[in-house]
């Protein structure tokens, strides 16, 4: 419903008639929407786009709306529906009356302040194309001639461009992610001499892309993105450590050691109490907060989650690790040493490899 309705509206705004579009696209889209009870059942994001007059607070997608079953990817419980519907029913009536109308105005001002803060922190790239477009509309609604709107407009080519086979869009780029893995792949393939110039450019890009606002971190795409990511930082760090072992005349000067230390400090800061590592920040909220999830499209998003262990044979893996740990402990001599055993030798070699990042 979301995609069909918005594409239909876009085609009409671009000048297509009621029966226009290739292969009758406009007619087919309109029929599909009407057959599925109309555009009023579009999910929350669509309601924001189609609203003629809508406060900027809606850009945060916090107001619950009814949606059709095709778009209900995350089912809500009866209690959740009652809670959100009750809050919506009461708040809409109360907030339109004085003095609550004054409170609503203050809330809107607070919302636009947070929007500006996010814009400036990410140099108007934001974290996804949807948020970028919503923030841009909010800035336009506030003041169509503002610098904030102009800065947003200049960033449109980052997420929307015309390719040889039509219009393209993306949520956010993955330049850093791609560069880190490509660098590791070239080094692992022993193709350093053949691709020395490529490694030199990648090395420079990795050094230039390290964050300063979130000291020591790397983003998924480029430095302007501003959203630090744990796995991107780890892969960039690994790539730089590999490059540091290459001849400087081929790959360029090594990054400062202090900046490597900053990356390690950042990664350590993301470790949660249970020992896992999350994406953006340490997991702080409780799992029950998911009950308040208002998005209707995404699940498991209210708190940061660690993704460490797969579900496959998890109990057996835990027993295996526990037994192996007991074996290593039992094999230790009274003076703290171990007799040479093939299993322990392998463990020592693996540990040395992980610490020095050298082949063994």
N, C-alpha and C positions, 0 to 999 in steps of 0.2 A: 504493500500500500504506500509506504513512504517513497520508494524509488519511482513507482509508476506515477503517482500524483505530482511529485516535484518535477519529473521529466516532462509530464504533460503541460504543466504551467510554464516551464522554461520554453518549450516549443511554441506555445501561444504567444509568450512575450517576445520571442524572436521573430514573430511575424507569420507563423504557420496558421492557416485557416482551420475551421472546425473539421474539415475533411482532408487536411494536408498531411505532410510528412511522407517519407518513403514507405511504400507498400501499405499505405493507410495507417501509419503509426498513430496519428492523433485520434482517429476514430476508434481504433482497437484499444488504445489506452483509456479513452473516456468510457467505453463500454465496460472494460474490466473494472474500473473504479466504481461505476454505478451498479454493476452486478454484485459487488462486495459491499453494498450499503453506503457507498459514497465517501467523499473525502473527509467527512466529519469523524471517521474512525481512524484517521491517520495518527501515528504515535506522536509522542510529546515533541520530538524535534521538528516534525512536520508542522505541528500547530504553531510553533514559534515562527517558522518561515512564512506561513500563510497568514499570520496575524497582521492586520492593517495597523493596529495601535497596540503596542506591546511594550511593557516596561523592561528595562535592561536586566532586571533580576531574573527574567525568564531565560536569559542566555546561559545561566548556570544549570538549567535543566533540573530544577528542584521541585517544580510544581507537578504533582501527579495528574495524569490525564487518562481517559479511557482509550484503549487501542483495540484494534481488531486482532483476532486470534492468530492470523498469519505472522504478526509482528511480535507476538508475546513469546520471546525466546527464553525468558526467565520467569517461571511461574511464581505467583505470589500467593501467600496463604490468605485464608479468610480474615484472620486477625490483622494482617498487614493491610488488606483492602479497607477494612473498617477503620483502622487508625488513620490512613492517609486520606480517605474520603471524608472522615469526620473533621480532620484538621482543615481540609480544603473548604468544606461547607461552612464551618464556623469562621475561619479566618477571612474569607472573601467578604462576608457581611460585616464583620467587625472592623476590618481595616479600611473600609470605605467611609466610616463615620469618624467625626472628630471625637476625641483627640487621637484616635488610632491612625487617621489619615496622615497626621503629622509624623507618626512613627514609621508609617510606610515610606514617606518621602525620605526620612533619614536612612532607612534600609536601602532604598534605591541609590542614594548617594554613596553609601558604604560599598554597595555592589560595584558601582562604576569605578570607585577608588581601587578596589581589588583588581578589576579588569585592567586599569592603567598600570598597576604594579606588575601584573603578569606580562603585559605588553612590553614594558620597559626592561624587565628582567631577561626576556628572551629576544630582545631587539625586534619585536613584532613578528617573530616566527611562530610563537606559541608551541604547543606540543602536538597538535593535530590540525588538519585542514578544517575540520568541523568547528573546533574552537576558534580558529583564526577567523573564519567567516563570521561567526557569531560576535566575536569581539569587535570586528570591523564594523558590523551593523550597529552595535551598541555605541561605538564612537561616532558614527554618522548620525545616529538619533540624538546624541548629546550636542553635537555641533558639526554640521557637514563641512565647514571650512577649517576645522581644527587641524593642527599638525599631527595629532594622533591618527586621524583618518587618513591623512596623506601618507604617513609612514606605513600604515597597513596596506594602502593601495600599491605602494612600491614593492611590497613583498608578494603580491599576487603571483608573479611568474615563478616563485619558489614552489608553489603547490598546483599551479594551473598553467598549462602550456599547450601549444598546437604542434603536434608531431606529424610525421609523414602520413600516418594512417588515422588522423583525427585528433580531437581534444583529449588530453591526458590530465590526470590529477593524481596526487599522492597525499598521504597523511603527513609524513615527514620523511626527509631523506635519510639514507643510511650510509653516508660517505665514510664516516670514521669506521663503522662496523666492517664495511667492505674492504677498506684499505688495510685494516689490521689483519684480517684473514688472508687477503691476497699476499701481504708481506710474509706471513708465516708460511704460506703454501710455496712461495718461490724459494725461501730459504730451506724448507724441508725437502724440496726437490733437487737441491744442489745446483740451482741455476743462477747463482749469484753473479757469476762473470757475464753470462748472457743478458741478464736483466739488471745490470748494475745501475743504469740511469733511471730505471723504473723504481728501484729500491731507494735511490737517493731522493727522488721526488716524494715517494711515500714517507720516507723518514722525515723530510721537512714538513710535510703535511701533518704527520702525527705530532710533531713538536709544536707546531703552530696551533693545533686544535685543542690542546689541553686547556681546561677551564681555569679561570682565576677567581671568578665569583664563588664557585664551589671548588675551593682550592684543591688542586691535585686530580680532579675528576675529568673524565671525558664524556661527551654526549654520544647519541646514536649517529648524528649527522655531522654538523659543523659546529664551530665554537659559538656562533651566534645563537644556536638553539637554546643553550643555557640549562637544559634539564640533565643533570648528572645521572649516569646509569652505572650500576655496579659491574655488570658483565662486559659492557663496552670498555670501561676503565681497565678491567682485568685483561681483556684481549689486547688493548693498546699497550698496556704495560708489558705483556709477554712479547709483543712484536718489537718493542723498543729494546728489551733485554736481548733478544736475538740479534737485532741490528748492532747492538753495542759490541758484539763479538766479531763483527765483520770489519774488514779493513776500511779505515776512514776515507781513503782515496777512492773507494768504490761507492760507499753508502752515505758519506758525509760525516760531519762531526757528531759525536755522541751527545745525547741530551744530558743536562746537568743532573748530577746525582741527587741534589736536593729535590728536584721535581719528581724523580722516581720515589723518593721518600714521601712526598706529598700524596702521591697516588696510593701508596701502601697505607698511609694514615687514613685516607678517605675510605678505603675498602674495610679497614678494621673498624671504622666508626659505624659501618652499616650492619655489623653483626648483631643479631637479636639475642635476647636472653636464652633462647633455646639452642643457640649455636648456629642457626641458619643465617643466610644472607638474603636480604630482599633487594628489590630493584632500585627504588628511589631513596628510601630512608629506612631506619630500623623499624621493625613492626612494633607498634605501641598500643594500638587499639585492641579491644577484645572481639572475639568472633561473633558475639551476639549483636554487634553493630550492624551486621548484614541484614538483620530484621528490618532496619530502617532504610534499606536501599531503595531509592525512589526512581531509579533510571528506567526500569521496565524493559531494558534491552541487554543489560550486562549483569552477570552474577559474580559474586566473590570479589567485589571491588571496593568495599568500604574501608578495609584495612590492608596494609601491606602484608603479603604472604610470601613465605620462603618456598621455593620449589627445589628441594634437594633430592628426595628419594622417590623413585618410581613405585607404583603400587604393585608391580610384578613380584610375587613371592617375597613380599617384604618381611614376613615373619621368619621365613627360612634364612633370609639374608642376615637378619638380626642375630639369629642363633649361630650362624656360621661365623660372623664377626666376633661374637662373644667367645666362642670356642677357640678361635685362632688367637685372640688376645690372652686367654687363659694359658694356651700352649706356650706363647712367647714368655709370659711371666714365669711359668713353671720351669722353663728351660734355663733361666738365669742362674748363674753361679753365685756362691755366697759373697764373692768379692765384687759383684756387680757386672761381671762380664758374661759372655756367652761362648760356648764351644762352637766351632765352625760347622754350620749346618746349611745345606743348600737352600732351605726355605728362608732362613734368617739372612743368608748372604744376599738373596734376591731382594729381601725387604730393605737391607742396607743400601744396595745399589739403587733401588727405586727411590729411597729417601734422598740419597746423594744427588740423583738426577733432578729431583724436584727442587732441591735447594740451589743447585748450581746451574740448572737449565742447560746442561751439556749432555751430549750423547754418551752412552755407556755400553 
